[in-house]
């Protein structure tokens, strides 16, 4: 029978895995919508979003890129 215990997350991983607080740095209109470059205020990770309709939330078109 499989166990339901989960592996303990090391502390340094838990510190990195926070909910990013994205702020837009710049935006550019394209034929597909508005491309928004966003940065996390907590860890300075970056991501590129595509906003196709101003009434809908933007879609992340890149994975978040951690600060090097
Ligand atoms: Zn972050």
PDB file of the backbone (N, CA, C, O) and the ligand in Angstrom, with CONECT records:
HET     ZN  A 101       1
ATOM      1  N   UNK A   1       0.856  -1.202   0.000  1.00  0.00           N
ATOM      2  CA  UNK A   1       0.000   0.000   0.000  1.00  0.00           C
ATOM      3  C   UNK A   1       0.885   1.242   0.000  1.00  0.00           C
ATOM      4  O   UNK A   1       1.819   1.334   0.797  1.00  0.00           O
ATOM      5  N   UNK A   2       0.603   2.197  -0.882  1.00  0.00           N
ATOM      6  CA  UNK A   2       1.475   3.387  -0.932  1.00  0.00           C
ATOM      7  C   UNK A   2       1.299   4.265   0.305  1.00  0.00           C
ATOM      8  O   UNK A   2       0.208   4.363   0.867  1.00  0.00           O
ATOM      9  N   UNK A   3       2.357   4.877   0.700  1.00  0.00           N
ATOM     10  CA  UNK A   3       2.298   5.765   1.859  1.00  0.00           C
ATOM     11  C   UNK A   3       1.870   7.163   1.428  1.00  0.00           C
ATOM     12  O   UNK A   3       2.177   7.596   0.318  1.00  0.00           O
ATOM     13  N   UNK A   4       1.174   7.856   2.291  1.00  0.00           N
ATOM     14  CA  UNK A   4       0.716   9.212   1.985  1.00  0.00           C
ATOM     15  C   UNK A   4       1.676  10.277   2.512  1.00  0.00           C
ATOM     16  O   UNK A   4       1.445  11.474   2.346  1.00  0.00           O
ATOM     17  N   UNK A   5       2.745   9.829   3.143  1.00  0.00           N
ATOM     18  CA  UNK A   5       3.708  10.811   3.662  1.00  0.00           C
ATOM     19  C   UNK A   5       4.399  11.498   2.501  1.00  0.00           C
ATOM     20  O   UNK A   5       4.736  10.853   1.509  1.00  0.00           O
ATOM     21  N   UNK A   6       4.611  12.772   2.612  1.00  0.00           N
ATOM     22  CA  UNK A   6       5.319  13.521   1.575  1.00  0.00           C
ATOM     23  C   UNK A   6       6.737  13.814   2.045  1.00  0.00           C
ATOM     24  O   UNK A   6       7.026  13.879   3.239  1.00  0.00           O
ATOM     25  N   UNK A   7       7.586  13.982   1.081  1.00  0.00           N
ATOM     26  CA  UNK A   7       8.981  14.278   1.395  1.00  0.00           C
ATOM     27  C   UNK A   7       9.086  15.703   1.940  1.00  0.00           C
ATOM     28  O   UNK A   7       8.442  16.623   1.435  1.00  0.00           O
ATOM     29  N   UNK A   8       9.883  15.866   2.948  1.00  0.00           N
ATOM     30  CA  UNK A   8      10.047  17.193   3.534  1.00  0.00           C
ATOM     31  C   UNK A   8      10.797  18.094   2.552  1.00  0.00           C
ATOM     32  O   UNK A   8      11.817  17.694   1.991  1.00  0.00           O
ATOM     33  N   UNK A   9      10.292  19.302   2.350  1.00  0.00           N
ATOM     34  CA  UNK A   9      10.939  20.241   1.442  1.00  0.00           C
ATOM     35  C   UNK A   9      12.076  20.943   2.188  1.00  0.00           C
ATOM     36  O   UNK A   9      11.862  21.529   3.249  1.00  0.00           O
ATOM     37  N   UNK A  10      13.285  20.880   1.623  1.00  0.00           N
ATOM     38  CA  UNK A  10      14.398  21.585   2.289  1.00  0.00           C
ATOM     39  C   UNK A  10      14.096  23.075   2.407  1.00  0.00           C
ATOM     40  O   UNK A  10      13.434  23.647   1.541  1.00  0.00           O
ATOM     41  N   UNK A  11      14.572  23.693   3.458  1.00  0.00           N
ATOM     42  CA  UNK A  11      14.235  25.090   3.750  1.00  0.00           C
ATOM     43  C   UNK A  11      14.612  26.030   2.622  1.00  0.00           C
ATOM     44  O   UNK A  11      13.841  26.935   2.303  1.00  0.00           O
ATOM     45  N   UNK A  12      15.787  25.845   2.000  1.00  0.00           N
ATOM     46  CA  UNK A  12      16.200  26.793   0.971  1.00  0.00           C
ATOM     47  C   UNK A  12      15.293  26.708  -0.258  1.00  0.00           C
ATOM     48  O   UNK A  12      15.089  27.714  -0.938  1.00  0.00           O
ATOM     49  N   UNK A  13      14.741  25.512  -0.557  1.00  0.00           N
ATOM     50  CA  UNK A  13      13.815  25.371  -1.680  1.00  0.00           C
ATOM     51  C   UNK A  13      12.497  26.077  -1.370  1.00  0.00           C
ATOM     52  O   UNK A  13      11.928  26.741  -2.236  1.00  0.00           O
ATOM     53  N   UNK A  14      12.015  25.934  -0.143  1.00  0.00           N
ATOM     54  CA  UNK A  14      10.768  26.589   0.252  1.00  0.00           C
ATOM     55  C   UNK A  14      10.908  28.105   0.149  1.00  0.00           C
ATOM     56  O   UNK A  14       9.954  28.791  -0.216  1.00  0.00           O
ATOM     57  N   UNK A  15      12.073  28.624   0.463  1.00  0.00           N
ATOM     58  CA  UNK A  15      12.290  30.064   0.401  1.00  0.00           C
ATOM     59  C   UNK A  15      12.244  30.553  -1.040  1.00  0.00           C
ATOM     60  O   UNK A  15      11.785  31.666  -1.297  1.00  0.00           O
ATOM     61  N   UNK A  16      12.715  29.736  -1.988  1.00  0.00           N
ATOM     62  CA  UNK A  16      12.711  30.135  -3.392  1.00  0.00           C
ATOM     63  C   UNK A  16      11.326  29.997  -4.010  1.00  0.00           C
ATOM     64  O   UNK A  16      10.958  30.766  -4.897  1.00  0.00           O
ATOM     65  N   UNK A  17      10.558  29.011  -3.540  1.00  0.00           N
ATOM     66  CA  UNK A  17       9.263  28.733  -4.153  1.00  0.00           C
ATOM     67  C   UNK A  17       8.178  29.595  -3.532  1.00  0.00           C
ATOM     68  O   UNK A  17       7.281  29.085  -2.860  1.00  0.00           O
ATOM     69  N   UNK A  18       8.257  30.889  -3.753  1.00  0.00           N
ATOM     70  CA  UNK A  18       7.221  31.789  -3.254  1.00  0.00           C
ATOM     71  C   UNK A  18       6.292  32.161  -4.410  1.00  0.00           C
ATOM     72  O   UNK A  18       6.571  31.850  -5.568  1.00  0.00           O
ATOM     73  N   UNK A  19       5.209  32.816  -4.087  1.00  0.00           N
ATOM     74  CA  UNK A  19       4.312  33.297  -5.135  1.00  0.00           C
ATOM     75  C   UNK A  19       4.880  34.611  -5.644  1.00  0.00           C
ATOM     76  O   UNK A  19       4.963  35.590  -4.902  1.00  0.00           O
ATOM     77  N   UNK A  20       5.272  34.630  -6.916  1.00  0.00           N
ATOM     78  CA  UNK A  20       5.919  35.815  -7.475  1.00  0.00           C
ATOM     79  C   UNK A  20       4.962  37.008  -7.475  1.00  0.00           C
ATOM     80  O   UNK A  20       3.764  36.863  -7.716  1.00  0.00           O
ATOM     81  N   UNK A  21       5.504  38.160  -7.206  1.00  0.00           N
ATOM     82  CA  UNK A  21       4.735  39.410  -7.241  1.00  0.00           C
ATOM     83  C   UNK A  21       5.177  40.168  -8.491  1.00  0.00           C
ATOM     84  O   UNK A  21       6.099  40.982  -8.442  1.00  0.00           O
ATOM     85  N   UNK A  22       4.506  39.890  -9.614  1.00  0.00           N
ATOM     86  CA  UNK A  22       4.942  40.435 -10.899  1.00  0.00           C
ATOM     87  C   UNK A  22       4.568  41.898 -11.045  1.00  0.00           C
ATOM     88  O   UNK A  22       3.450  42.298 -10.721  1.00  0.00           O
ATOM     89  N   UNK A  23       5.505  42.691 -11.531  1.00  0.00           N
ATOM     90  CA  UNK A  23       5.234  44.074 -11.927  1.00  0.00           C
ATOM     91  C   UNK A  23       5.726  44.217 -13.365  1.00  0.00           C
ATOM     92  O   UNK A  23       6.756  43.654 -13.737  1.00  0.00           O
ATOM     93  N   UNK A  24       4.982  44.971 -14.167  1.00  0.00           N
ATOM     94  CA  UNK A  24       5.378  45.110 -15.566  1.00  0.00           C
ATOM     95  C   UNK A  24       6.492  46.138 -15.697  1.00  0.00           C
ATOM     96  O   UNK A  24       6.426  47.220 -15.114  1.00  0.00           O
ATOM     97  N   UNK A  25       7.512  45.789 -16.467  1.00  0.00           N
ATOM     98  CA  UNK A  25       8.638  46.698 -16.704  1.00  0.00           C
ATOM     99  C   UNK A  25       8.452  47.444 -18.017  1.00  0.00           C
ATOM    100  O   UNK A  25       8.766  48.631 -18.114  1.00  0.00           O
ATOM    101  N   UNK A  26       7.938  46.742 -19.032  1.00  0.00           N
ATOM    102  CA  UNK A  26       7.684  47.394 -20.314  1.00  0.00           C
ATOM    103  C   UNK A  26       6.661  46.573 -21.078  1.00  0.00           C
ATOM    104  O   UNK A  26       6.456  45.395 -20.788  1.00  0.00           O
ATOM    105  N   UNK A  27       6.023  47.197 -22.052  1.00  0.00           N
ATOM    106  CA  UNK A  27       5.027  46.508 -22.864  1.00  0.00           C
ATOM    107  C   UNK A  27       5.123  47.005 -24.295  1.00  0.00           C
ATOM    108  O   UNK A  27       5.441  48.164 -24.560  1.00  0.00           O
ATOM    109  N   UNK A  28       4.838  46.089 -25.202  1.00  0.00           N
ATOM    110  CA  UNK A  28       4.948  46.402 -26.628  1.00  0.00           C
ATOM    111  C   UNK A  28       3.760  45.804 -27.359  1.00  0.00           C
ATOM    112  O   UNK A  28       3.434  44.633 -27.166  1.00  0.00           O
ATOM    113  N   UNK A  29       3.116  46.598 -28.193  1.00  0.00           N
ATOM    114  CA  UNK A  29       1.995  46.098 -28.996  1.00  0.00           C
ATOM    115  C   UNK A  29       2.523  45.283 -30.174  1.00  0.00           C
ATOM    116  O   UNK A  29       3.434  45.710 -30.885  1.00  0.00           O
ATOM    117  N   UNK A  30       1.938  44.109 -30.366  1.00  0.00           N
ATOM    118  CA  UNK A  30       2.255  43.285 -31.534  1.00  0.00           C
ATOM    119  C   UNK A  30       0.947  42.879 -32.185  1.00  0.00           C
ATOM    120  O   UNK A  30      -0.125  43.166 -31.652  1.00  0.00           O
ATOM    121  N   UNK A  31       1.016  42.219 -33.322  1.00  0.00           N
ATOM    122  CA  UNK A  31      -0.205  41.772 -34.006  1.00  0.00           C
ATOM    123  C   UNK A  31      -0.933  40.696 -33.203  1.00  0.00           C
ATOM    124  O   UNK A  31      -2.137  40.511 -33.376  1.00  0.00           O
ATOM    125  N   UNK A  32      -0.217  39.979 -32.320  1.00  0.00           N
ATOM    126  CA  UNK A  32      -0.833  38.935 -31.501  1.00  0.00           C
ATOM    127  C   UNK A  32      -1.404  39.472 -30.199  1.00  0.00           C
ATOM    128  O   UNK A  32      -2.104  38.746 -29.493  1.00  0.00           O
ATOM    129  N   UNK A  33      -1.125  40.721 -29.865  1.00  0.00           N
ATOM    130  CA  UNK A  33      -1.568  41.288 -28.602  1.00  0.00           C
ATOM    131  C   UNK A  33      -0.461  42.144 -28.018  1.00  0.00           C
ATOM    132  O   UNK A  33       0.461  42.552 -28.724  1.00  0.00           O
ATOM    133  N   UNK A  34      -0.558  42.411 -26.732  1.00  0.00           N
ATOM    134  CA  UNK A  34       0.455  43.225 -26.077  1.00  0.00           C
ATOM    135  C   UNK A  34       1.406  42.315 -25.309  1.00  0.00           C
ATOM    136  O   UNK A  34       0.990  41.572 -24.421  1.00  0.00           O
ATOM    137  N   UNK A  35       2.673  42.382 -25.658  1.00  0.00           N
ATOM    138  CA  UNK A  35       3.688  41.609 -24.958  1.00  0.00           C
ATOM    139  C   UNK A  35       4.143  42.432 -23.754  1.00  0.00           C
ATOM    140  O   UNK A  35       4.552  43.585 -23.892  1.00  0.00           O
ATOM    141  N   UNK A  36       4.065  41.821 -22.577  1.00  0.00           N
ATOM    142  CA  UNK A  36       4.407  42.523 -21.344  1.00  0.00           C
ATOM    143  C   UNK A  36       5.598  41.825 -20.694  1.00  0.00           C
ATOM    144  O   UNK A  36       5.562  40.619 -20.448  1.00  0.00           O
ATOM    145  N   UNK A  37       6.638  42.580 -20.422  1.00  0.00           N
ATOM    146  CA  UNK A  37       7.811  42.052 -19.730  1.00  0.00           C
ATOM    147  C   UNK A  37       7.618  42.352 -18.252  1.00  0.00           C
ATOM    148  O   UNK A  37       7.501  43.511 -17.853  1.00  0.00           O
ATOM    149  N   UNK A  38       7.585  41.288 -17.438  1.00  0.00           N
ATOM    150  CA  UNK A  38       7.305  41.460 -16.021  1.00  0.00           C
ATOM    151  C   UNK A  38       8.489  40.975 -15.179  1.00  0.00           C
ATOM    152  O   UNK A  38       9.263  40.116 -15.602  1.00  0.00           O
ATOM    153  N   UNK A  39       8.608  41.545 -13.984  1.00  0.00           N
ATOM    154  CA  UNK A  39       9.688  41.196 -13.058  1.00  0.00           C
ATOM    155  C   UNK A  39       9.068  41.006 -11.682  1.00  0.00           C
ATOM    156  O   UNK A  39       8.160  41.742 -11.297  1.00  0.00           O
ATOM    157  N   UNK A  40       9.567  40.006 -10.935  1.00  0.00           N
ATOM    158  CA  UNK A  40       9.094  39.770  -9.577  1.00  0.00           C
ATOM    159  C   UNK A  40       9.813  40.716  -8.631  1.00  0.00           C
ATOM    160  O   UNK A  40      11.038  40.832  -8.654  1.00  0.00           O
ATOM    161  N   UNK A  41       9.021  41.396  -7.789  1.00  0.00           N
ATOM    162  CA  UNK A  41       9.630  42.332  -6.837  1.00  0.00           C
ATOM    163  C   UNK A  41      10.294  41.588  -5.678  1.00  0.00           C
ATOM    164  O   UNK A  41      11.111  42.156  -4.954  1.00  0.00           O
ATOM    165  N   UNK A  42       9.935  40.307  -5.507  1.00  0.00           N
ATOM    166  CA  UNK A  42      10.487  39.541  -4.392  1.00  0.00           C
ATOM    167  C   UNK A  42      11.838  38.926  -4.689  1.00  0.00           C
ATOM    168  O   UNK A  42      12.719  38.917  -3.829  1.00  0.00           O
ATOM    169  N   UNK A  43      12.017  38.400  -5.925  1.00  0.00           N
ATOM    170  CA  UNK A  43      13.251  37.676  -6.212  1.00  0.00           C
ATOM    171  C   UNK A  43      13.899  38.126  -7.523  1.00  0.00           C
ATOM    172  O   UNK A  43      14.922  37.570  -7.921  1.00  0.00           O
ATOM    173  N   UNK A  44      13.323  39.121  -8.199  1.00  0.00           N
ATOM    174  CA  UNK A  44      13.874  39.675  -9.436  1.00  0.00           C
ATOM    175  C   UNK A  44      13.852  38.686 -10.593  1.00  0.00           C
ATOM    176  O   UNK A  44      14.574  38.874 -11.572  1.00  0.00           O
ATOM    177  N   UNK A  45      13.021  37.613 -10.500  1.00  0.00           N
ATOM    178  CA  UNK A  45      12.824  36.721 -11.645  1.00  0.00           C
ATOM    179  C   UNK A  45      12.064  37.486 -12.718  1.00  0.00           C
ATOM    180  O   UNK A  45      11.340  38.438 -12.425  1.00  0.00           O
ATOM    181  N   UNK A  46      12.238  37.058 -13.962  1.00  0.00           N
ATOM    182  CA  UNK A  46      11.574  37.747 -15.071  1.00  0.00           C
ATOM    183  C   UNK A  46      10.715  36.773 -15.860  1.00  0.00           C
ATOM    184  O   UNK A  46      10.959  35.566 -15.853  1.00  0.00           O
ATOM    185  N   UNK A  47       9.692  37.317 -16.550  1.00  0.00           N
ATOM    186  CA  UNK A  47       8.800  36.503 -17.361  1.00  0.00           C
ATOM    187  C   UNK A  47       8.234  37.385 -18.460  1.00  0.00           C
ATOM    188  O   UNK A  47       8.165  38.605 -18.315  1.00  0.00           O
ATOM    189  N   UNK A  48       7.829  36.762 -19.560  1.00  0.00           N
ATOM    190  CA  UNK A  48       7.203  37.491 -20.656  1.00  0.00           C
ATOM    191  C   UNK A  48       5.753  37.031 -20.747  1.00  0.00           C
ATOM    192  O   UNK A  48       5.487  35.832 -20.836  1.00  0.00           O
ATOM    193  N   UNK A  49       4.823  37.968 -20.724  1.00  0.00           N
ATOM    194  CA  UNK A  49       3.401  37.671 -20.814  1.00  0.00           C
ATOM    195  C   UNK A  49       2.845  38.190 -22.129  1.00  0.00           C
ATOM    196  O   UNK A  49       3.375  39.131 -22.720  1.00  0.00           O
ATOM    197  N   UNK A  50       1.770  37.562 -22.571  1.00  0.00           N
ATOM    198  CA  UNK A  50       1.059  38.055 -23.755  1.00  0.00           C
ATOM    199  C   UNK A  50      -0.367  38.377 -23.342  1.00  0.00           C
ATOM    200  O   UNK A  50      -1.093  37.504 -22.867  1.00  0.00           O
ATOM    201  N   UNK A  51      -0.768  39.625 -23.522  1.00  0.00           N
ATOM    202  CA  UNK A  51      -2.132  40.055 -23.200  1.00  0.00           C
ATOM    203  C   UNK A  51      -2.880  40.230 -24.510  1.00  0.00           C
ATOM    204  O   UNK A  51      -2.643  41.184 -25.252  1.00  0.00           O
ATOM    205  N   UNK A  52      -3.799  39.286 -24.792  1.00  0.00           N
ATOM    206  CA  UNK A  52      -4.506  39.303 -26.078  1.00  0.00           C
ATOM    207  C   UNK A  52      -5.770  40.142 -26.026  1.00  0.00           C
ATOM    208  O   UNK A  52      -6.221  40.649 -27.052  1.00  0.00           O
ATOM    209  N   UNK A  53      -6.347  40.293 -24.837  1.00  0.00           N
ATOM    210  CA  UNK A  53      -7.589  41.043 -24.681  1.00  0.00           C
ATOM    211  C   UNK A  53      -7.464  41.806 -23.362  1.00  0.00           C
ATOM    212  O   UNK A  53      -7.106  41.226 -22.337  1.00  0.00           O
ATOM    213  N   UNK A  54      -7.757  43.095 -23.392  1.00  0.00           N
ATOM    214  CA  UNK A  54      -7.585  43.902 -22.180  1.00  0.00           C
ATOM    215  C   UNK A  54      -8.548  43.474 -21.074  1.00  0.00           C
ATOM    216  O   UNK A  54      -8.337  43.821 -19.912  1.00  0.00           O
ATOM    217  N   UNK A  55      -9.611  42.719 -21.419  1.00  0.00           N
ATOM    218  CA  UNK A  55     -10.580  42.274 -20.418  1.00  0.00           C
ATOM    219  C   UNK A  55     -10.122  40.987 -19.723  1.00  0.00           C
ATOM    220  O   UNK A  55     -10.667  40.609 -18.686  1.00  0.00           O
ATOM    221  N   UNK A  56      -9.112  40.316 -20.304  1.00  0.00           N
ATOM    222  CA  UNK A  56      -8.665  39.038 -19.755  1.00  0.00           C
ATOM    223  C   UNK A  56      -7.275  39.183 -19.140  1.00  0.00           C
ATOM    224  O   UNK A  56      -6.493  40.036 -19.561  1.00  0.00           O
ATOM    225  N   UNK A  57      -6.969  38.353 -18.147  1.00  0.00           N
ATOM    226  CA  UNK A  57      -5.613  38.384 -17.595  1.00  0.00           C
ATOM    227  C   UNK A  57      -4.595  37.925 -18.630  1.00  0.00           C
ATOM    228  O   UNK A  57      -4.918  37.132 -19.513  1.00  0.00           O
ATOM    229  N   UNK A  58      -3.384  38.415 -18.525  1.00  0.00           N
ATOM    230  CA  UNK A  58      -2.352  38.065 -19.490  1.00  0.00           C
ATOM    231  C   UNK A  58      -1.905  36.622 -19.315  1.00  0.00           C
ATOM    232  O   UNK A  58      -2.043  36.040 -18.239  1.00  0.00           O
ATOM    233  N   UNK A  59      -1.369  36.055 -20.388  1.00  0.00           N
ATOM    234  CA  UNK A  59      -0.905  34.670 -20.405  1.00  0.00           C
ATOM    235  C   UNK A  59       0.618  34.681 -20.350  1.00  0.00           C
ATOM    236  O   UNK A  59       1.258  35.417 -21.101  1.00  0.00           O
ATOM    237  N   UNK A  60       1.196  33.885 -19.482  1.00  0.00           N
ATOM    238  CA  UNK A  60       2.646  33.766 -19.449  1.00  0.00           C
ATOM    239  C   UNK A  60       3.122  32.991 -20.660  1.00  0.00           C
ATOM    240  O   UNK A  60       2.755  31.827 -20.819  1.00  0.00           O
ATOM    241  N   UNK A  61       3.920  33.590 -21.511  1.00  0.00           N
ATOM    242  CA  UNK A  61       4.408  32.886 -22.694  1.00  0.00           C
ATOM    243  C   UNK A  61       5.843  32.441 -22.509  1.00  0.00           C
ATOM    244  O   UNK A  61       6.421  31.823 -23.403  1.00  0.00           O
ATOM    245  N   UNK A  62       6.431  32.750 -21.354  1.00  0.00           N
ATOM    246  CA  UNK A  62       7.743  32.208 -21.039  1.00  0.00           C
ATOM    247  C   UNK A  62       7.691  31.689 -19.608  1.00  0.00           C
ATOM    248  O   UNK A  62       6.848  32.102 -18.812  1.00  0.00           O
ATOM    249  N   UNK A  63       8.600  30.784 -19.299  1.00  0.00           N
ATOM    250  CA  UNK A  63       8.736  30.360 -17.913  1.00  0.00           C
ATOM    251  C   UNK A  63       9.437  31.471 -17.173  1.00  0.00           C
ATOM    252  O   UNK A  63      10.150  32.272 -17.778  1.00  0.00           O
ATOM    253  N   UNK A  64       9.241  31.530 -15.856  1.00  0.00           N
ATOM    254  CA  UNK A  64       9.943  32.549 -15.103  1.00  0.00           C
ATOM    255  C   UNK A  64      11.436  32.239 -15.125  1.00  0.00           C
ATOM    256  O   UNK A  64      11.853  31.091 -14.973  1.00  0.00           O
ATOM    257  N   UNK A  65      12.223  33.287 -15.318  1.00  0.00           N
ATOM    258  CA  UNK A  65      13.664  33.142 -15.437  1.00  0.00           C
ATOM    259  C   UNK A  65      14.292  33.671 -14.152  1.00  0.00           C
ATOM    260  O   UNK A  65      14.272  34.876 -13.905  1.00  0.00           O
ATOM    261  N   UNK A  66      14.850  32.781 -13.333  1.00  0.00           N
ATOM    262  CA  UNK A  66      15.421  33.249 -12.064  1.00  0.00           C
ATOM    263  C   UNK A  66      16.605  34.178 -12.288  1.00  0.00           C
ATOM    264  O   UNK A  66      17.316  34.078 -13.288  1.00  0.00           O
ATOM    265  N   UNK A  67      16.798  35.069 -11.351  1.00  0.00           N
ATOM    266  CA  UNK A  67      17.935  35.973 -11.399  1.00  0.00           C
ATOM    267  C   UNK A  67      19.212  35.157 -11.339  1.00  0.00           C
ATOM    268  O   UNK A  67      19.324  34.243 -10.522  1.00  0.00           O
ATOM    269  N   UNK A  68      20.168  35.470 -12.186  1.00  0.00           N
ATOM    270  CA  UNK A  68      21.410  34.691 -12.213  1.00  0.00           C
ATOM    271  C   UNK A  68      22.359  35.151 -11.112  1.00  0.00           C
ATOM    272  O   UNK A  68      23.457  34.612 -10.977  1.00  0.00           O
TER     273      UNK A  68
HETATM  274 ZN    ZN A 101       9.612  35.898  -7.140  1.00  0.00          ZN
END
